[in-house]
Amino acid sequence: MAKIVTMGEIMLRLSTPNNEKFIQADEFDINYGGGEANVAVSLANYGHDAEFVTAVPKNPIGECAVAAMRKYNVETKHIARTGERLGIYFLETGSAMRASTVVYDRAHSSISTATEADFNFDEIFEGADWFHFTGITPAVSDGAAELTEAACKAAKAHGVTVSVDLNFRKKLWSSEKAQKIMTNLMQYVDVCIGNEEDAEKVLGFKPGNTDVTSGELELQGYVDIFNQMIDKFNFKYVVSSLRESYSASNNGWSACIMNGETREFYHSKKYSITPIVDRVGGGDSFAAGVICGMADGKEFKEALEFGVAASALKHTIPGDFNLVTREDVDNLAGGDGSGRVQR
């Protein structure tokens, strides 16, 4: 199995139970998660040697976040204990036509103030096969953006494959700043993952007339921008999830990929996900599935199908982490979506 390193922020998630609005809630459900942390948990569940790198405060809440990763066999030995606090986000889970709402409380979090001096990247990437980061981490602070680039440079110096999930977050930074920072980071990236909003807001590529709010996809638009992205950044693969949002409870879910060398384009099978239990972490579970497939040596179309099936299953699981097995994913990818009781 491959050694796969991810780096980013892990946060305390406080979510309203039973689809309640914030103003109704007298208590919150507690989970831990974050883009790169979620990817690491998925990859560990699939049997890969997954390591998560971050910074947490030296206090019991920071240790709870680390323990959440250890629980799922993620390596945590290079997590730094530094800074003031663990970031928090509040989640109000929507239903039907009512959208979910996220409120961040993450200013001055440990990862936002961490520096390259807090990590031994040569040791972290020794023997590593893959490094994954997201566009969320460099958006947290200017220091975190510098830390991300330092990690990318170290990964490439060790011959490690680098992937990114573009993950634009408008509550963290503007599209203009995202494009400035992320365009520079693309020089280190081999596999670029995102969706239609990410491609436009982070890198300036818009896929034709696709409108996810109406559930309408124009695949030719993705072919066009994938070619442009490969021309500009020389990616080995460009991957996009395709979410057709009919409501907060009902989505169509598929994905597409282009091989940077051959320019072959492939669109996966589509899943109808309804009712959605929890869509947070859905994109992370997709990225993890694609990385798993590629790290396994699967043909790129098969790797994409594994990622789509894995993410479809994540939408049925509460919390940020995708807690499914390879067998679960293989069964769904192979056509068994019956949901029958396994006895």
GUPATI-246531 format. One record per residue (C-alpha): x, y, z; residue in one letter. Coordinates in steps of 0.1 Angstrom, whole numbers, padded with zeros to 4 digits. Example, Ala and Ser with C-alpha at 12.3 -4.5 7.8 and 13.67 -1.06 7.14 Angstrom:
REM GUPATI-246531
<node c1="0123" c2="-0045" c3="0078" rest="A"/>
<node c1="0137" c2="-0011" c3="0071" rest="S"/>
***
This chain:
REM GUPATI-246531
<node c1="0000" c2="0000" c3="0000" rest="M"/>
<node c1="0011" c2="0036" c3="-0006" rest="A"/>
<node c1="0023" c2="0061" c3="0019" rest="K"/>
<node c1="0000" c2="0091" c3="0015" rest="I"/>
<node c1="0005" c2="0124" c3="0034" rest="V"/>
<node c1="-0022" c2="0151" c3="0037" rest="T"/>
<node c1="-0018" c2="0185" c3="0054" rest="M"/>
<node c1="-0044" c2="0210" c3="0065" rest="G"/>
<node c1="-0066" c2="0221" c3="0094" rest="E"/>
<node c1="-0087" c2="0198" c3="0116" rest="I"/>
<node c1="-0116" c2="0215" c3="0132" rest="M"/>
<node c1="-0142" c2="0209" c3="0159" rest="L"/>
<node c1="-0176" c2="0207" c3="0142" rest="R"/>
<node c1="-0207" c2="0216" c3="0162" rest="L"/>
<node c1="-0239" c2="0207" c3="0143" rest="S"/>
<node c1="-0276" c2="0211" c3="0151" rest="T"/>
<node c1="-0294" c2="0178" c3="0156" rest="P"/>
<node c1="-0324" c2="0166" c3="0136" rest="N"/>
<node c1="-0321" c2="0193" c3="0109" rest="N"/>
<node c1="-0329" c2="0220" c3="0135" rest="E"/>
<node c1="-0321" c2="0257" c3="0128" rest="K"/>
<node c1="-0295" c2="0273" c3="0150" rest="F"/>
<node c1="-0321" c2="0293" c3="0168" rest="I"/>
<node c1="-0340" c2="0261" c3="0178" rest="Q"/>
<node c1="-0310" c2="0241" c3="0190" rest="A"/>
<node c1="-0304" c2="0236" c3="0228" rest="D"/>
<node c1="-0274" c2="0213" c3="0221" rest="E"/>
<node c1="-0249" c2="0205" c3="0193" rest="F"/>
<node c1="-0236" c2="0172" c3="0180" rest="D"/>
<node c1="-0198" c2="0170" c3="0181" rest="I"/>
<node c1="-0175" c2="0158" c3="0153" rest="N"/>
<node c1="-0140" c2="0165" c3="0141" rest="Y"/>
<node c1="-0131" c2="0170" c3="0105" rest="G"/>
<node c1="-0115" c2="0191" c3="0078" rest="G"/>
<node c1="-0107" c2="0186" c3="0041" rest="G"/>
<node c1="-0074" c2="0169" c3="0043" rest="E"/>
<node c1="-0082" c2="0152" c3="0076" rest="A"/>
<node c1="-0112" c2="0136" c3="0059" rest="N"/>
<node c1="-0091" c2="0124" c3="0030" rest="V"/>
<node c1="-0066" c2="0108" c3="0054" rest="A"/>
<node c1="-0093" c2="0089" c3="0073" rest="V"/>
<node c1="-0108" c2="0075" c3="0040" rest="S"/>
<node c1="-0074" c2="0064" c3="0028" rest="L"/>
<node c1="-0066" c2="0047" c3="0061" rest="A"/>
<node c1="-0099" c2="0029" c3="0059" rest="N"/>
<node c1="-0089" c2="0016" c3="0025" rest="Y"/>
<node c1="-0057" c2="0002" c3="0039" rest="G"/>
<node c1="-0032" c2="0028" c3="0028" rest="H"/>
<node c1="-0005" c2="0042" c3="0051" rest="D"/>
<node c1="-0021" c2="0076" c3="0056" rest="A"/>
<node c1="-0005" c2="0104" c3="0076" rest="E"/>
<node c1="-0021" c2="0137" c3="0086" rest="F"/>
<node c1="0000" c2="0168" c3="0092" rest="V"/>
<node c1="-0014" c2="0198" c3="0111" rest="T"/>
<node c1="-0010" c2="0220" c3="0141" rest="A"/>
<node c1="-0033" c2="0219" c3="0172" rest="V"/>
<node c1="-0031" c2="0237" c3="0205" rest="P"/>
<node c1="-0014" c2="0220" c3="0234" rest="K"/>
<node c1="-0046" c2="0214" c3="0254" rest="N"/>
<node c1="-0073" c2="0187" c3="0258" rest="P"/>
<node c1="-0094" c2="0199" c3="0228" rest="I"/>
<node c1="-0064" c2="0197" c3="0206" rest="G"/>
<node c1="-0057" c2="0162" c3="0218" rest="E"/>
<node c1="-0093" c2="0152" c3="0212" rest="C"/>
<node c1="-0088" c2="0162" c3="0175" rest="A"/>
<node c1="-0056" c2="0141" c3="0173" rest="V"/>
<node c1="-0074" c2="0111" c3="0189" rest="A"/>
<node c1="-0102" c2="0114" c3="0164" rest="A"/>
<node c1="-0076" c2="0107" c3="0137" rest="M"/>
<node c1="-0058" c2="0079" c3="0156" rest="R"/>
<node c1="-0091" c2="0062" c3="0161" rest="K"/>
<node c1="-0092" c2="0054" c3="0123" rest="Y"/>
<node c1="-0055" c2="0044" c3="0121" rest="N"/>
<node c1="-0042" c2="0077" c3="0107" rest="V"/>
<node c1="-0005" c2="0084" c3="0115" rest="E"/>
<node c1="-0003" c2="0116" c3="0136" rest="T"/>
<node c1="0033" c2="0117" c3="0148" rest="K"/>
<node c1="0042" c2="0149" c3="0129" rest="H"/>
<node c1="0013" c2="0169" c3="0142" rest="I"/>
<node c1="0027" c2="0201" c3="0159" rest="A"/>
<node c1="0014" c2="0213" c3="0193" rest="R"/>
<node c1="0015" c2="0251" c3="0189" rest="T"/>
<node c1="-0008" c2="0281" c3="0187" rest="G"/>
<node c1="-0038" c2="0293" c3="0206" rest="E"/>
<node c1="-0068" c2="0273" c3="0196" rest="R"/>
<node c1="-0086" c2="0247" c3="0175" rest="L"/>
<node c1="-0108" c2="0261" c3="0148" rest="G"/>
<node c1="-0145" c2="0256" c3="0151" rest="I"/>
<node c1="-0173" c2="0255" c3="0126" rest="Y"/>
<node c1="-0210" c2="0255" c3="0133" rest="F"/>
<node c1="-0233" c2="0235" c3="0109" rest="L"/>
<node c1="-0270" c2="0239" c3="0104" rest="E"/>
<node c1="-0280" c2="0210" c3="0082" rest="T"/>
<node c1="-0306" c2="0219" c3="0056" rest="G"/>
<node c1="-0334" c2="0198" c3="0042" rest="S"/>
<node c1="-0355" c2="0198" c3="0010" rest="A"/>
<node c1="-0353" c2="0234" c3="-0004" rest="M"/>
<node c1="-0336" c2="0248" c3="0027" rest="R"/>
<node c1="-0299" c2="0250" c3="0023" rest="A"/>
<node c1="-0273" c2="0241" c3="0049" rest="S"/>
<node c1="-0255" c2="0269" c3="0066" rest="T"/>
<node c1="-0219" c2="0270" c3="0079" rest="V"/>
<node c1="-0206" c2="0296" c3="0104" rest="V"/>
<node c1="-0168" c2="0297" c3="0109" rest="Y"/>
<node c1="-0150" c2="0305" c3="0141" rest="D"/>
<node c1="-0114" c2="0297" c3="0131" rest="R"/>
<node c1="-0095" c2="0330" c3="0133" rest="A"/>
<node c1="-0061" c2="0326" c3="0150" rest="H"/>
<node c1="-0063" c2="0288" c3="0149" rest="S"/>
<node c1="-0031" c2="0268" c3="0154" rest="S"/>
<node c1="-0026" c2="0260" c3="0117" rest="I"/>
<node c1="-0031" c2="0296" c3="0107" rest="S"/>
<node c1="-0001" c2="0307" c3="0129" rest="T"/>
<node c1="0021" c2="0276" c3="0123" rest="A"/>
<node c1="0053" c2="0281" c3="0103" rest="T"/>
<node c1="0077" c2="0258" c3="0084" rest="E"/>
<node c1="0099" c2="0256" c3="0115" rest="A"/>
<node c1="0072" c2="0236" c3="0132" rest="D"/>
<node c1="0076" c2="0207" c3="0108" rest="F"/>
<node c1="0104" c2="0185" c3="0095" rest="N"/>
<node c1="0092" c2="0181" c3="0059" rest="F"/>
<node c1="0122" c2="0160" c3="0049" rest="D"/>
<node c1="0113" c2="0135" c3="0075" rest="E"/>
<node c1="0076" c2="0137" c3="0067" rest="I"/>
<node c1="0081" c2="0130" c3="0030" rest="F"/>
<node c1="0108" c2="0103" c3="0034" rest="E"/>
<node c1="0094" c2="0073" c3="0016" rest="G"/>
<node c1="0061" c2="0090" c3="0008" rest="A"/>
<node c1="0043" c2="0083" c3="-0025" rest="D"/>
<node c1="0016" c2="0110" c3="-0025" rest="W"/>
<node c1="0009" c2="0144" c3="-0010" rest="F"/>
<node c1="-0026" c2="0160" c3="-0009" rest="H"/>
<node c1="-0037" c2="0194" c3="0001" rest="F"/>
<node c1="-0067" c2="0216" c3="-0005" rest="T"/>
<node c1="-0075" c2="0252" c3="-0014" rest="G"/>
<node c1="-0089" c2="0257" c3="0021" rest="I"/>
<node c1="-0055" c2="0256" c3="0039" rest="T"/>
<node c1="-0038" c2="0285" c3="0020" rest="P"/>
<node c1="-0070" c2="0305" c3="0024" rest="A"/>
<node c1="-0068" c2="0303" c3="0062" rest="V"/>
<node c1="-0039" c2="0328" c3="0065" rest="S"/>
<node c1="-0010" c2="0342" c3="0045" rest="D"/>
<node c1="0013" c2="0321" c3="0068" rest="G"/>
<node c1="-0007" c2="0289" c3="0060" rest="A"/>
<node c1="-0003" c2="0297" c3="0023" rest="A"/>
<node c1="0035" c2="0299" c3="0027" rest="E"/>
<node c1="0034" c2="0267" c3="0047" rest="L"/>
<node c1="0015" c2="0250" c3="0020" rest="T"/>
<node c1="0040" c2="0260" c3="-0006" rest="E"/>
<node c1="0069" c2="0248" c3="0016" rest="A"/>
<node c1="0052" c2="0214" c3="0019" rest="A"/>
<node c1="0047" c2="0212" c3="-0019" rest="C"/>
<node c1="0083" c2="0221" c3="-0026" rest="K"/>
<node c1="0095" c2="0194" c3="-0001" rest="A"/>
<node c1="0071" c2="0168" c3="-0016" rest="A"/>
<node c1="0084" c2="0174" c3="-0052" rest="K"/>
<node c1="0120" c2="0173" c3="-0039" rest="A"/>
<node c1="0113" c2="0138" c3="-0027" rest="H"/>
<node c1="0097" c2="0128" c3="-0060" rest="G"/>
<node c1="0062" c2="0126" c3="-0045" rest="V"/>
<node c1="0030" c2="0129" c3="-0066" rest="T"/>
<node c1="0010" c2="0160" c3="-0055" rest="V"/>
<node c1="-0028" c2="0164" c3="-0057" rest="S"/>
<node c1="-0050" c2="0193" c3="-0049" rest="V"/>
<node c1="-0087" c2="0197" c3="-0043" rest="D"/>
<node c1="-0093" c2="0234" c3="-0052" rest="L"/>
<node c1="-0121" c2="0238" c3="-0027" rest="N"/>
<node c1="-0130" c2="0275" c3="-0029" rest="F"/>
<node c1="-0145" c2="0290" c3="0003" rest="R"/>
<node c1="-0159" c2="0325" c3="-0002" rest="K"/>
<node c1="-0161" c2="0330" c3="0036" rest="K"/>
<node c1="-0123" c2="0327" c3="0038" rest="L"/>
<node c1="-0110" c2="0347" c3="0008" rest="W"/>
<node c1="-0119" c2="0364" c3="-0024" rest="S"/>
<node c1="-0117" c2="0349" c3="-0058" rest="S"/>
<node c1="-0090" c2="0374" c3="-0068" rest="E"/>
<node c1="-0067" c2="0364" c3="-0039" rest="K"/>
<node c1="-0075" c2="0327" c3="-0044" rest="A"/>
<node c1="-0064" c2="0329" c3="-0081" rest="Q"/>
<node c1="-0032" c2="0347" c3="-0071" rest="K"/>
<node c1="-0022" c2="0322" c3="-0045" rest="I"/>
<node c1="-0035" c2="0290" c3="-0061" rest="M"/>
<node c1="-0022" c2="0297" c3="-0096" rest="T"/>
<node c1="0013" c2="0298" c3="-0081" rest="N"/>
<node c1="0008" c2="0265" c3="-0062" rest="L"/>
<node c1="-0004" c2="0247" c3="-0094" rest="M"/>
<node c1="0033" c2="0244" c3="-0106" rest="Q"/>
<node c1="0037" c2="0216" c3="-0080" rest="Y"/>
<node c1="0005" c2="0198" c3="-0088" rest="V"/>
<node c1="0001" c2="0165" c3="-0108" rest="D"/>
<node c1="-0036" c2="0158" c3="-0102" rest="V"/>
<node c1="-0061" c2="0186" c3="-0100" rest="C"/>
<node c1="-0095" c2="0179" c3="-0084" rest="I"/>
<node c1="-0124" c2="0203" c3="-0080" rest="G"/>
<node c1="-0159" c2="0212" c3="-0092" rest="N"/>
<node c1="-0173" c2="0238" c3="-0116" rest="E"/>
<node c1="-0173" c2="0266" c3="-0089" rest="E"/>
<node c1="-0137" c2="0258" c3="-0079" rest="D"/>
<node c1="-0124" c2="0259" c3="-0114" rest="A"/>
<node c1="-0139" c2="0293" c3="-0120" rest="E"/>
<node c1="-0133" c2="0310" c3="-0087" rest="K"/>
<node c1="-0098" c2="0296" c3="-0080" rest="V"/>
<node c1="-0083" c2="0293" c3="-0115" rest="L"/>
<node c1="-0105" c2="0314" c3="-0137" rest="G"/>
<node c1="-0120" c2="0286" c3="-0159" rest="F"/>
<node c1="-0157" c2="0284" c3="-0164" rest="K"/>
<node c1="-0172" c2="0252" c3="-0179" rest="P"/>
<node c1="-0197" c2="0264" c3="-0205" rest="G"/>
<node c1="-0233" c2="0268" c3="-0195" rest="N"/>
<node c1="-0234" c2="0244" c3="-0166" rest="T"/>
<node c1="-0258" c2="0255" c3="-0138" rest="D"/>
<node c1="-0257" c2="0232" c3="-0108" rest="V"/>
<node c1="-0286" c2="0250" c3="-0091" rest="T"/>
<node c1="-0309" c2="0239" c3="-0120" rest="S"/>
<node c1="-0293" c2="0204" c3="-0123" rest="G"/>
<node c1="-0281" c2="0211" c3="-0158" rest="E"/>
<node c1="-0247" c2="0199" c3="-0169" rest="L"/>
<node c1="-0229" c2="0207" c3="-0202" rest="E"/>
<node c1="-0201" c2="0181" c3="-0204" rest="L"/>
<node c1="-0185" c2="0198" c3="-0235" rest="Q"/>
<node c1="-0177" c2="0227" c3="-0213" rest="G"/>
<node c1="-0157" c2="0205" c3="-0190" rest="Y"/>
<node c1="-0138" c2="0191" c3="-0220" rest="V"/>
<node c1="-0129" c2="0226" c3="-0230" rest="D"/>
<node c1="-0116" c2="0238" c3="-0196" rest="I"/>
<node c1="-0098" c2="0206" c3="-0189" rest="F"/>
<node c1="-0078" c2="0211" c3="-0221" rest="N"/>
<node c1="-0071" c2="0247" c3="-0211" rest="Q"/>
<node c1="-0060" c2="0237" c3="-0176" rest="M"/>
<node c1="-0037" c2="0210" c3="-0189" rest="I"/>
<node c1="-0022" c2="0234" c3="-0215" rest="D"/>
<node c1="-0015" c2="0260" c3="-0188" rest="K"/>
<node c1="-0004" c2="0238" c3="-0158" rest="F"/>
<node c1="0007" c2="0205" c3="-0174" rest="N"/>
<node c1="-0015" c2="0184" c3="-0151" rest="F"/>
<node c1="-0013" c2="0146" c3="-0154" rest="K"/>
<node c1="-0051" c2="0144" c3="-0146" rest="Y"/>
<node c1="-0079" c2="0169" c3="-0142" rest="V"/>
<node c1="-0109" c2="0157" c3="-0123" rest="V"/>
<node c1="-0142" c2="0173" c3="-0114" rest="S"/>
<node c1="-0171" c2="0161" c3="-0093" rest="S"/>
<node c1="-0205" c2="0168" c3="-0109" rest="L"/>
<node c1="-0232" c2="0176" c3="-0084" rest="R"/>
<node c1="-0267" c2="0182" c3="-0097" rest="E"/>
<node c1="-0285" c2="0200" c3="-0067" rest="S"/>
<node c1="-0322" c2="0194" c3="-0070" rest="Y"/>
<node c1="-0326" c2="0202" c3="-0033" rest="S"/>
<node c1="-0306" c2="0199" c3="-0001" rest="A"/>
<node c1="-0320" c2="0164" c3="0002" rest="S"/>
<node c1="-0317" c2="0152" c3="-0034" rest="N"/>
<node c1="-0287" c2="0154" c3="-0056" rest="N"/>
<node c1="-0274" c2="0137" c3="-0087" rest="G"/>
<node c1="-0238" c2="0127" c3="-0083" rest="W"/>
<node c1="-0212" c2="0118" c3="-0109" rest="S"/>
<node c1="-0178" c2="0130" c3="-0121" rest="A"/>
<node c1="-0155" c2="0134" c3="-0151" rest="C"/>
<node c1="-0118" c2="0131" c3="-0157" rest="I"/>
<node c1="-0092" c2="0139" c3="-0184" rest="M"/>
<node c1="-0059" c2="0122" c3="-0190" rest="N"/>
<node c1="-0033" c2="0150" c3="-0195" rest="G"/>
<node c1="-0012" c2="0129" c3="-0218" rest="E"/>
<node c1="-0038" c2="0114" c3="-0241" rest="T"/>
<node c1="-0065" c2="0141" c3="-0236" rest="R"/>
<node c1="-0090" c2="0112" c3="-0232" rest="E"/>
<node c1="-0122" c2="0124" c3="-0214" rest="F"/>
<node c1="-0144" c2="0102" c3="-0193" rest="Y"/>
<node c1="-0177" c2="0107" c3="-0176" rest="H"/>
<node c1="-0187" c2="0083" c3="-0148" rest="S"/>
<node c1="-0220" c2="0066" c3="-0140" rest="K"/>
<node c1="-0244" c2="0088" c3="-0121" rest="K"/>
<node c1="-0259" c2="0081" c3="-0087" rest="Y"/>
<node c1="-0292" c2="0096" c3="-0074" rest="S"/>
<node c1="-0286" c2="0104" c3="-0037" rest="I"/>
<node c1="-0318" c2="0109" c3="-0018" rest="T"/>
<node c1="-0324" c2="0114" c3="0010" rest="P"/>
<node c1="-0290" c2="0129" c3="0018" rest="I"/>
<node c1="-0280" c2="0123" c3="0054" rest="V"/>
<node c1="-0249" c2="0145" c3="0055" rest="D"/>
<node c1="-0231" c2="0160" c3="0025" rest="R"/>
<node c1="-0203" c2="0176" c3="0044" rest="V"/>
<node c1="-0171" c2="0158" c3="0034" rest="G"/>
<node c1="-0186" c2="0145" c3="0002" rest="G"/>
<node c1="-0160" c2="0162" c3="-0020" rest="G"/>
<node c1="-0132" c2="0150" c3="0003" rest="D"/>
<node c1="-0145" c2="0114" c3="0001" rest="S"/>
<node c1="-0145" c2="0117" c3="-0037" rest="F"/>
<node c1="-0109" c2="0130" c3="-0037" rest="A"/>
<node c1="-0098" c2="0102" c3="-0014" rest="A"/>
<node c1="-0115" c2="0076" c3="-0036" rest="G"/>
<node c1="-0098" c2="0089" c3="-0067" rest="V"/>
<node c1="-0064" c2="0091" c3="-0050" rest="I"/>
<node c1="-0069" c2="0055" c3="-0036" rest="C"/>
<node c1="-0077" c2="0042" c3="-0071" rest="G"/>
<node c1="-0047" c2="0059" c3="-0086" rest="M"/>
<node c1="-0023" c2="0049" c3="-0058" rest="A"/>
<node c1="-0036" c2="0013" c3="-0063" rest="D"/>
<node c1="-0025" c2="0015" c3="-0099" rest="G"/>
<node c1="-0061" c2="0013" c3="-0113" rest="K"/>
<node c1="-0067" c2="0026" c3="-0148" rest="E"/>
<node c1="-0079" c2="0063" c3="-0145" rest="F"/>
<node c1="-0115" c2="0055" c3="-0154" rest="K"/>
<node c1="-0117" c2="0028" c3="-0128" rest="E"/>
<node c1="-0102" c2="0051" c3="-0102" rest="A"/>
<node c1="-0128" c2="0077" c3="-0110" rest="L"/>
<node c1="-0157" c2="0052" c3="-0106" rest="E"/>
<node c1="-0142" c2="0042" c3="-0072" rest="F"/>
<node c1="-0142" c2="0078" c3="-0061" rest="G"/>
<node c1="-0177" c2="0085" c3="-0072" rest="V"/>
<node c1="-0191" c2="0054" c3="-0055" rest="A"/>
<node c1="-0172" c2="0062" c3="-0023" rest="A"/>
<node c1="-0185" c2="0097" c3="-0022" rest="S"/>
<node c1="-0221" c2="0086" c3="-0029" rest="A"/>
<node c1="-0218" c2="0064" c3="0001" rest="L"/>
<node c1="-0204" c2="0092" c3="0022" rest="K"/>
<node c1="-0237" c2="0111" c3="0018" rest="H"/>
<node c1="-0254" c2="0084" c3="0038" rest="T"/>
<node c1="-0231" c2="0088" c3="0069" rest="I"/>
<node c1="-0233" c2="0115" c3="0096" rest="P"/>
<node c1="-0201" c2="0135" c3="0103" rest="G"/>
<node c1="-0172" c2="0146" c3="0082" rest="D"/>
<node c1="-0155" c2="0112" c3="0079" rest="F"/>
<node c1="-0163" c2="0086" c3="0053" rest="N"/>
<node c1="-0163" c2="0053" c3="0072" rest="L"/>
<node c1="-0168" c2="0028" c3="0045" rest="V"/>
<node c1="-0146" c2="-0001" c3="0034" rest="T"/>
<node c1="-0131" c2="-0010" c3="0001" rest="R"/>
<node c1="-0157" c2="-0038" c3="-0001" rest="E"/>
<node c1="-0185" c2="-0013" c3="0004" rest="D"/>
<node c1="-0172" c2="0009" c3="-0024" rest="V"/>
<node c1="-0165" c2="-0020" c3="-0048" rest="D"/>
<node c1="-0199" c2="-0034" c3="-0043" rest="N"/>
<node c1="-0216" c2="-0001" c3="-0052" rest="L"/>
<node c1="-0192" c2="0006" c3="-0081" rest="A"/>
<node c1="-0200" c2="-0029" c3="-0093" rest="G"/>
<node c1="-0237" c2="-0022" c3="-0094" rest="G"/>
<node c1="-0251" c2="-0032" c3="-0060" rest="D"/>
<node c1="-0270" c2="-0002" c3="-0047" rest="G"/>
<node c1="-0299" c2="-0022" c3="-0033" rest="S"/>
<node c1="-0293" c2="-0013" c3="0003" rest="G"/>
<node c1="-0304" c2="-0048" c3="0013" rest="R"/>
<node c1="-0296" c2="-0059" c3="0049" rest="V"/>
<node c1="-0263" c2="-0078" c3="0050" rest="Q"/>
<node c1="-0269" c2="-0109" c3="0073" rest="R"/>
***
